[in-house]
Amino acid sequence: MAVRLGRLKVRPPGLSRLQALRYPNFRWFWISTSGQAMAQGMQFLILGWLVLDLTQDVAQFGLTIFLYGIPNLTLVLFGGIFADRINRKKLLLFSQFGVTVVMFAVAALTISDLVAVWQIFAASFLLGTLHAINMPTRLAMVVNLVDREDIMNAVVLNAGVMNAGRIIGPAIAGFVIDLAGIGPALFVNAGCFLAAATCVLLIRNFVQDTPERRTDIFRALWDGLVFFKRTPVVFTVIGIGFAFGFFGMPHVQVMPAFAREVLNATAGQAGLLITAAGVGSLVANMILALLGNYRNKNLLLIGSLLLFEAGLFLFAWSQWFWVSWVVLLFVGMGSIAYISLGTTVLQLSVPQELQGRVMSIWYASAGFMFIGSLPMSLAADYIGWPVALAGGAVVCFVFTLWLAIFRPTLRRLEI
């Protein structure tokens, strides 16, 4: 028997595929997301390159990302509870300005030649803490800015501009590092975070539903986890997400080290590699936006996972820069298609009063890419980067077979 969830209202043919942008508040949110995405696209390339310059040690490079991931993964579930109980606009402003302050501080230390690796570790930990509040709030906030029938379009447009930031951000960061140094690149990065925070300030008359009864915060967290466990669609999508995050997506975070050690690349070339994945992501989101309220979202989701895994396996064995760049286009297409479709399925499947908590679990699965960066870096030290990356792709494929293909939930989903 097919799994049936509420269908969205289909708009008449010919109506603009940018319909979510007709909401003024969503437009400001969309612009803010572009600045945030550009800054995040720069962030780990710059910090990673700085650590590699200071230490020449891949393990400390991986530890920097790991220290970001620990608070991010630990606190992200509570970030979702906060997003359900506190005004999401105010919460987003707090976290956004906090990140801005941290990045300006690191930039000032670097430009004055006072930076030490322990300071980068501390900054990474603080950034992970703030982003644990920021990202679940951003994900949950979309449903408060558009009508229900425009949710998928809003999710896809938001994901699209996030990946436009991924395209522009790393390339700018890499070339600024090559031309002017890491200090100026950090100031550019902090400026992007500041611009994103300013756009959130321009959102007016923000309204969200809040629970009538406030339960204990740990009980609220437990309710979200129980819903995740007992709802087959949510368990399937997020379960795959944990494997996807831990074994597959760390390739983005370790790209500076991979590019330096395997491809003998400069910072600018490392930025171009990350940009390639961003270009692929943008193409995928344009396709999804044009498809509109496509009925077979489940098949698209499974296909996107297989594309990602095949692309990552091929990328792991490439020794040539431009071949790697082309392959990463397809890796980016598969990854963002899965993320966009997974987000849409979850937002249409979860009651609004649980949105923040469930989206926090979803974001926590993505947060495993930061945790997975350290073991992947350590594995690369012992068995080499190609085997480490290819092994991650194979493990992702095994989880896809188990949860998406052998189990019927996703195959029979209609939404």
N, C-alpha and C positions, 0 to 999 in steps of 0.2 A: 504494500500500500504506500502510495506517495506521501511524503511529509508535506503538509500544506500550511503555509503561513499567510498572513494578510498580504494581499496584492496591492501594489501601488496603482493609483489612477494613471492611465496612459494618456499623455497629451496628444492633441491632434497632430498629424504629420505636418512637417514644415515649421513647427514652432521652434524657436531658437533653442539650441542645446546649451546655451549659457543662461538659462532662465533663473538660476539661483542668484545671479548677479543683479537681479532686479530689486533685491532687498538691500537697502542702504547699509544696514548694520553688517550684513554678510560681506558687502564689498570692502568695508574697512577691515573686517576680520581676515578676509582673503589677502589684502595688501599686507597686513601684519604678518600673516603666515609666510608670505614671500620673503620678507626681511628676516624672519626667524629661520627659515629654511636656508637662506643664503649664509647666514651666520653659522648655523650648525654644520653646513657643508664645509665651511672654512675651518671650524674649530679644531677637529682632531687631526687634520693635516698639519695645521700650524703647531699645535701642542706636541704632536708626535714628532715632527721634524725638529722641534726645539729639544726634546728629550734625546733624540738620536744624535744631535749635534753635541749636546752636553756630555753624554755617556758612552756613545757608540755601542750601546747594549740593547739588544732586541728584548731581553727579559724585562728590563726597566721600562722600555717602551710599552710592552704588554701590560705591565703593572699599572702604568698610568691609566690605561683604558679600564683595567679591572677595578681600580679605585673609584672611577666614575660609576661603574656598574653596580658596586656593592650597595651604596645608599639608594641608587636609582631603583634597583630591584627590591630592596627592603621596604622602601617608603612609598613606592608607586601605588600599592594597594590602598594605603591610607590617603594618598593624593586623590584617588577616586572617591573615597568617602567624603573628603573635604569638598570635592566638586559637587557631590549630591546635597551637601548640607550648608555650604557657604556660597555666597554670590560668586558665580564663576568669573565674571568680569574682574572683580576685585582680586580674586585669587590669581588670575592670570597676570594682572598688573604687578602684584607682589613678586611673583616668581620671575617675571620678565625683567623688571628693574634690578632684582638681585643678581641675575646672570650678568647684566650689563656692568654692574659695579665690580664683580669678580674679574671680568675680562679686561676692564680698564686698569685694574690693579696689576694684573700679570703683564700687561703691555708696558706700564710705567716701570716695573721692575726690570723688564727685559731691555728697554731702551736705555736705562741707566746702568746696565751691566751689573745689576745686583741680584739677578735671578739665580736661584739654586734649584736643584731637582726636587728637593723636599717641598719647595713652594709650589711647584707644578703638581706634585702629588696632592697637596692640600687643596689647591684650586680645583683639581679634577674631582675630588671628593665633594666639595661644595657645589660644583656644577651638577654633579649627579643628584645631589639632594634637591636642588631647585628644579631641575628638569623632571624629577619624580612628581612634582606638583604641577608643573607647566603642561606636560604633554597629555595626561589624562583629562585635564581641564579643557584643553583645546579640542580633544576628540569629543568630549561630552557636550561641548558648547555649541557644536554645529546644529543640533536639533532645536536649539533655542532661537536660532536666527532665520530659519526658513520653515515653510509649511511641510507637512509630511510627504506630499507627493514630489517635493523637490529635494528630499534628503539625499537620494543617490547622486543626483546632479551636483549637489553641494559637496558631497564627500569626494566625488571624482575631481571637481574643479579645485578643491582644497588640496587634494593629493597631487594634482597636476602642477599647481604653483609651488608646492613643496619641492617637487622634483625639478622645476625650473630653477629654484634656488640651488639645488644640488648640482645643476649643470654649471651655473655661473659662479657659485661660491668657490668650489675647489680650484677652478681654473684661475680665478682672480687671486686667490690666496697663494697658489704656487708661483705665479709670475711676479707677484709683489715680493715674495721671499727671494726669488732669483734676482730681481732688480734692485730691491731696496733693503731687504733683510727681514728677519722675523719680527722685530719690534714694530715697524710700521704695519706689517700684516696684522698683528694683534690689535692695533688701534682701529684699523678698517673693520675687523671682526666685531669689536666692541660697538662701533658706530652702527652697524647693522642691527645688533640687538636693541640699541637705543631707539632706532627708527621703528622697529616692530612694536616696542612698548608704547610709543607715542600714538600709533594707529589704534591700539586698543582703547586708549583714552577717548577717542572720537566716536566710539560706539555709544548710542544714545538709547534711553528708555529700555534698558535690558531687563527682560523678565524671564524667570525660570520657575518651574514647579518645584516645590520643596515638600518633603515628607510631612504629613500632618503630625505624626508622632516620632520623636527623636529617640531612637534606641541607643544603647551603649555602643561606643565606636567599634569595639571588638565584636559585638553581636552583629553590627552592620556589616563588618568585614566578613564574618562567618556566613551571613545571608547571601552575600555575593558569591562566595566560594561554593555554597550549597547549590545555588542556581546554576553555576558553571558545571558542577558535577552531574546534576540531575537533568540538565537540558541537553539532549543528544547533539543538536546542531551546534550549540555553543561549545560543548566539550570537544567536538570534532575539529571545528575551525581553530580554536585556541590551542588544542592539543598538538595539532600540526605546527602551530605557531611557535611552540616551545622548541621543537626540534629544528625548525627553520631558523629561529633566532640563535640557538646555541651552536649549531654545526654548520650552518650555511652563511648567515649574514656577517659573521666576524671578518669575512674577506674584505669588507669595506673599511673596517677599522684598522686592519693590519696592512692596508694598501701602501702607506709610505714605506714600511720596512720591506715589503715584497718588491716594490718598485726599485728601491735602492739595491737590494741584494741579488735579485734574480734578473732584472732588466737593466741594471746600472743606470737608472733614470735620475734626472734632476727633480727638484721640488715642482717645477712647472710641468714636467712630464707626468709626475705622480698625480698632480691635480687634473691633468687631461684624462688620465685613466678613470678617476672617480667621476669626471664629467661625462665620460662615455656611458657609464651606467645611468647617469642622470638623463642623458639624451634618450636612451632606451625607455626609461621610465616615463618621460614626457610623451613619447610616441604611444606607449601603451595606454596612458590616460586619455589621450586624444581619441584613440579608438574606442575606449570605454564610454567616453562622453558622447560620441556619435551614435553608439549603440543604444543610448538612453536606457529605458527600463527594460532591458533585455531579459527574456524569461528564463533562459538556461544559464543562470549565474553559476550554478553548481559545476557545470561542465567547463565553463570559462575558468573557474577557480582551479579545478584539477589540472587543466591544460597549462595554466600559468605556472603551477608548481613544477610540472615536468620540464617546461622550458627553462626555468631557473636552474634546476638540478643538472640538466644536460649542458647548459652553458657554463656553469661553474666548473664542471668536470673538465671541459675542454680548455677553459682558461688556465686551470692549474698546470697544464702541461705545455702551454705556449711559452716559447723563449724569445719571441719577437714582439717588439713594442706595438706595432700597428695591427698585427694579428690579435694581440691581446685586447687592443682598443675595440676592434670590431666585435669580438666575442662578448665583451662586456656590455655592448648594446643590448644583446639578447638576455644577458643576465639581469640587466636593469628592467627590461620589459617584463620578464617573468616575476621578479620580486615585487614590483609595485602593483602589478595586476592582482597578485594574490593579496597584498595588503589592502588595496582599495575594495576589492570584492569581499574580502573577509570583514572589513569594517562595515560595509553596507549590510551584509547578511546579519551581523550582530546588532546593528542599530535598528533593523527592522524586526528583530526577534526578541528584543529585551524591553521590558517595561521602562518607561522614562525614569521612574524613581530608582531604578537599579542601573541606569546607564553608566553613571560615573564609576561604580564599583566593577561592573563587568568590563568596561573599557579599560579600567586600570589593569585587570588581569590580562587583557589583550595586549596592552602596552608592556606589561611585565614580560610577556613572552618575547616581544621584540627586544626588551632590555637584556635578554640573555646573550645578545651579540657582544655586549661589552664584557660580560663574564667569560664568554667563550674565547675572547681575544687572547687572554693570557695562556690557557692551555694550547691554543693553536700556535702562539708564538713559541712556547716551550717545545711543542712537538716539531715545529719547523727547525729548531736548533738541533734536534736529534735525527730526524728522518728527512728533512728538507721541505721547503715550501710546496713543491708540487704534490708530494704524497699527503701532506697535511690538508691542503685545500681539497684535493680529490677525495680524500677519505670523508671529509665533511659533506661533500655532495652525495656520496653513496649512502651515508647514514640518513640524510634528508629523504632520499628516494625510498628507503626502507619504510620510514614513517608514513610517507605518502601512500605507499602500497597498503599498509596496514589500516590507516584511519580513513583515507579518502576513497580507496578502490575496493578493498576486501570488505569493509563495513558498509552497510547499505545507506546509512543516514545521509551522507552527502550526495551519493549517486541518485537518490530518490527525491532530493529536495526540490520543492517548487516555491519560489518566492518572487 
